[in-house]
């Protein structure tokens, strides 16, 4: 009986030893897997930090470009107002009788007919002929 107990304890000790060895092997695999995950996590964190920095730079340059566009738009509006004033002045000058008279006289000297001058200036044929006769 005591031999049987000893064998039974020995067998149970061997089984327990095998279980403990299997447990430690699995634990070693888990540690390896965990350290691999930690290494991957560190790489992932570094990539996230890089992406965050890149995004911040993009946002900063975007804001800067937006401000530049606002400034350019303001300048364009100012120049548009100035150009409109110049166009208005030119339009008034073109409609002035003295300017029209000069155009008609120069056109007549250049050999243009009264009909051509009437079409180009928008004046009647009689007005063109009157201006030519006065010069």
C-alpha positions as YAML, in Angstrom:
chain: A
units: angstrom
residues:
- id: 1
  name: UNK
  ca: [0.00, 0.00, 0.00]
- id: 2
  name: UNK
  ca: [2.75, 2.43, 0.86]
- id: 3
  name: UNK
  ca: [4.44, 1.65, -2.45]
- id: 4
  name: UNK
  ca: [1.21, 2.35, -4.18]
- id: 5
  name: UNK
  ca: [0.92, 5.66, -2.34]
- id: 6
  name: UNK
  ca: [4.47, 6.57, -3.22]
- id: 7
  name: UNK
  ca: [3.87, 5.73, -6.87]
- id: 8
  name: UNK
  ca: [0.61, 7.67, -6.79]
- id: 9
  name: UNK
  ca: [2.36, 10.70, -5.23]
- id: 10
  name: UNK
  ca: [5.25, 10.38, -7.66]
- id: 11
  name: UNK
  ca: [2.91, 10.21, -10.63]
- id: 12
  name: UNK
  ca: [0.89, 13.14, -9.30]
- id: 13
  name: UNK
  ca: [4.12, 15.09, -8.71]
- id: 14
  name: UNK
  ca: [5.26, 14.35, -12.27]
- id: 15
  name: UNK
  ca: [1.87, 15.45, -13.61]
- id: 16
  name: UNK
  ca: [2.04, 18.61, -11.50]
- id: 17
  name: UNK
  ca: [5.60, 19.20, -12.70]
- id: 18
  name: UNK
  ca: [4.46, 18.83, -16.33]
- id: 19
  name: UNK
  ca: [1.55, 21.20, -15.68]
- id: 20
  name: UNK
  ca: [3.92, 23.74, -14.08]
- id: 21
  name: UNK
  ca: [6.35, 23.42, -17.01]
- id: 22
  name: UNK
  ca: [3.48, 23.90, -19.52]
- id: 23
  name: UNK
  ca: [2.28, 26.88, -17.49]
- id: 24
  name: UNK
  ca: [5.73, 28.48, -17.58]
- id: 25
  name: UNK
  ca: [6.06, 27.80, -21.32]
- id: 26
  name: UNK
  ca: [2.72, 29.48, -21.95]
- id: 27
  name: UNK
  ca: [3.76, 32.29, -19.62]
- id: 28
  name: UNK
  ca: [7.00, 32.70, -21.61]
- id: 29
  name: UNK
  ca: [4.98, 32.85, -24.87]
- id: 30
  name: UNK
  ca: [2.68, 35.42, -23.32]
- id: 31
  name: UNK
  ca: [5.64, 37.51, -22.18]
- id: 32
  name: UNK
  ca: [7.16, 37.36, -25.67]
- id: 33
  name: UNK
  ca: [3.84, 38.34, -27.21]
- id: 34
  name: UNK
  ca: [3.40, 41.14, -24.66]
- id: 35
  name: UNK
  ca: [6.87, 42.54, -25.28]
- id: 36
  name: UNK
  ca: [6.20, 42.41, -29.04]
- id: 37
  name: UNK
  ca: [2.94, 44.28, -28.51]
- id: 38
  name: UNK
  ca: [4.73, 46.87, -26.38]
- id: 39
  name: UNK
  ca: [7.33, 47.37, -29.11]
- id: 40
  name: UNK
  ca: [4.55, 47.76, -31.68]
- id: 41
  name: UNK
  ca: [2.74, 50.13, -29.35]
- id: 42
  name: UNK
  ca: [5.83, 52.32, -29.02]
- id: 43
  name: UNK
  ca: [6.21, 52.43, -32.80]
- id: 44
  name: UNK
  ca: [2.53, 53.23, -33.14]
- id: 45
  name: UNK
  ca: [2.82, 56.01, -30.56]
- id: 46
  name: UNK
  ca: [5.82, 57.45, -32.41]
- id: 47
  name: UNK
  ca: [3.87, 57.39, -35.68]
- id: 48
  name: UNK
  ca: [0.91, 59.04, -33.97]
- id: 49
  name: UNK
  ca: [3.17, 61.76, -32.59]
- id: 50
  name: UNK
  ca: [4.68, 62.30, -36.03]
- id: 51
  name: UNK
  ca: [1.23, 62.45, -37.60]
- id: 52
  name: UNK
  ca: [0.07, 64.89, -34.92]
- id: 53
  name: UNK
  ca: [3.07, 67.11, -35.53]
- id: 54
  name: UNK
  ca: [2.52, 66.95, -39.28]
- id: 55
  name: UNK
  ca: [-1.16, 67.80, -38.83]
- id: 56
  name: UNK
  ca: [-0.28, 70.75, -36.60]
- id: 57
  name: UNK
  ca: [2.16, 72.03, -39.22]
- id: 58
  name: UNK
  ca: [-0.48, 71.63, -41.93]
- id: 59
  name: UNK
  ca: [-3.04, 73.49, -39.84]
- id: 60
  name: UNK
  ca: [-0.54, 76.27, -39.13]
- id: 61
  name: UNK
  ca: [0.37, 76.65, -42.81]
- id: 62
  name: UNK
  ca: [-3.31, 76.45, -43.74]
- id: 63
  name: UNK
  ca: [-4.13, 79.28, -41.35]
- id: 64
  name: UNK
  ca: [-1.20, 81.26, -42.72]
- id: 65
  name: UNK
  ca: [-2.36, 80.69, -46.29]
- id: 66
  name: UNK
  ca: [-5.90, 81.62, -45.34]
- id: 67
  name: UNK
  ca: [-4.60, 84.89, -43.89]
- id: 68
  name: UNK
  ca: [-2.57, 85.52, -47.05]
- id: 69
  name: UNK
  ca: [-5.68, 84.89, -49.15]
- id: 70
  name: UNK
  ca: [-7.67, 87.33, -47.01]
- id: 71
  name: UNK
  ca: [-4.95, 89.96, -47.48]
- id: 72
  name: UNK
  ca: [-4.81, 89.33, -51.23]
- id: 73
  name: UNK
  ca: [-8.58, 89.55, -51.44]
- id: 74
  name: UNK
  ca: [-8.51, 92.87, -49.61]
- id: 75
  name: UNK
  ca: [-5.83, 94.17, -51.97]
- id: 76
  name: UNK
  ca: [-7.82, 93.00, -54.98]
- id: 77
  name: UNK
  ca: [-10.93, 94.75, -53.71]
- id: 78
  name: UNK
  ca: [-8.95, 97.98, -53.22]
- id: 79
  name: UNK
  ca: [-7.47, 97.72, -56.70]
- id: 80
  name: UNK
  ca: [-10.90, 96.93, -58.11]
- id: 81
  name: UNK
  ca: [-12.27, 100.12, -56.58]
- id: 82
  name: UNK
  ca: [-9.35, 102.13, -57.99]
- id: 83
  name: UNK
  ca: [-9.76, 100.55, -61.42]
- id: 84
  name: UNK
  ca: [-13.47, 101.26, -61.40]
- id: 85
  name: UNK
  ca: [-12.73, 104.91, -60.65]
- id: 86
  name: UNK
  ca: [-10.26, 104.99, -63.54]
- id: 87
  name: UNK
  ca: [-12.79, 103.37, -65.86]
- id: 88
  name: UNK
  ca: [-15.41, 105.90, -64.81]
- id: 89
  name: UNK
  ca: [-12.96, 108.75, -65.46]
- id: 90
  name: UNK
  ca: [-12.03, 107.29, -68.84]
- id: 91
  name: UNK
  ca: [-15.68, 106.85, -69.70]
- id: 92
  name: UNK
  ca: [-16.39, 110.48, -68.81]
- id: 93
  name: UNK
  ca: [-13.36, 111.60, -70.80]
- id: 94
  name: UNK
  ca: [-14.45, 109.54, -73.82]
- id: 95
  name: UNK
  ca: [-17.87, 111.15, -73.71]
- id: 96
  name: UNK
  ca: [-16.51, 114.67, -73.50]
- id: 97
  name: UNK
  ca: [-17.23, 116.79, -76.58]
- id: 98
  name: UNK
  ca: [-13.63, 117.90, -76.91]
- id: 99
  name: UNK
  ca: [-12.37, 114.30, -76.99]
- id: 100
  name: UNK
  ca: [-15.01, 113.27, -79.53]
- id: 101
  name: UNK
  ca: [-14.10, 116.28, -81.67]
- id: 102
  name: UNK
  ca: [-10.42, 115.28, -81.61]
- id: 103
  name: UNK
  ca: [-11.24, 111.69, -82.55]
- id: 104
  name: UNK
  ca: [-13.40, 112.83, -85.45]
- id: 105
  name: UNK
  ca: [-10.82, 115.31, -86.73]
- id: 106
  name: UNK
  ca: [-7.96, 112.80, -86.49]
- id: 107
  name: UNK
  ca: [-10.10, 110.11, -88.10]
- id: 108
  name: UNK
  ca: [-10.99, 112.46, -90.95]
- id: 109
  name: UNK
  ca: [-7.32, 113.33, -91.48]
- id: 110
  name: UNK
  ca: [-6.51, 109.61, -91.46]
- id: 111
  name: UNK
  ca: [-8.92, 109.14, -94.38]
- id: 112
  name: UNK
  ca: [-11.94, 107.66, -92.64]
- id: 113
  name: UNK
  ca: [-15.32, 108.51, -94.10]
- id: 114
  name: UNK
  ca: [-17.98, 110.38, -92.17]
- id: 115
  name: UNK
  ca: [-20.12, 107.21, -92.07]
- id: 116
  name: UNK
  ca: [-17.27, 105.22, -90.51]
- id: 117
  name: UNK
  ca: [-16.69, 107.94, -87.93]
- id: 118
  name: UNK
  ca: [-20.42, 108.07, -87.12]
- id: 119
  name: UNK
  ca: [-20.48, 104.31, -86.54]
- id: 120
  name: UNK
  ca: [-17.35, 104.32, -84.37]
- id: 121
  name: UNK
  ca: [-18.34, 107.31, -82.21]
- id: 122
  name: UNK
  ca: [-22.09, 106.73, -82.00]
- id: 123
  name: UNK
  ca: [-22.86, 110.21, -83.25]
- id: 124
  name: UNK
  ca: [-25.16, 111.03, -86.15]
- id: 125
  name: UNK
  ca: [-23.82, 111.64, -89.63]
- id: 126
  name: UNK
  ca: [-24.93, 115.28, -89.47]
- id: 127
  name: UNK
  ca: [-23.00, 115.85, -86.23]
- id: 128
  name: UNK
  ca: [-19.88, 114.31, -87.76]
- id: 129
  name: UNK
  ca: [-20.15, 116.46, -90.86]
- id: 130
  name: UNK
  ca: [-20.71, 119.58, -88.76]
- id: 131
  name: UNK
  ca: [-17.57, 118.89, -86.69]
- id: 132
  name: UNK
  ca: [-15.52, 118.21, -89.83]
- id: 133
  name: UNK
  ca: [-16.75, 121.41, -91.45]
- id: 134
  name: UNK
  ca: [-15.87, 123.45, -88.34]
- id: 135
  name: UNK
  ca: [-12.31, 122.18, -88.33]
...
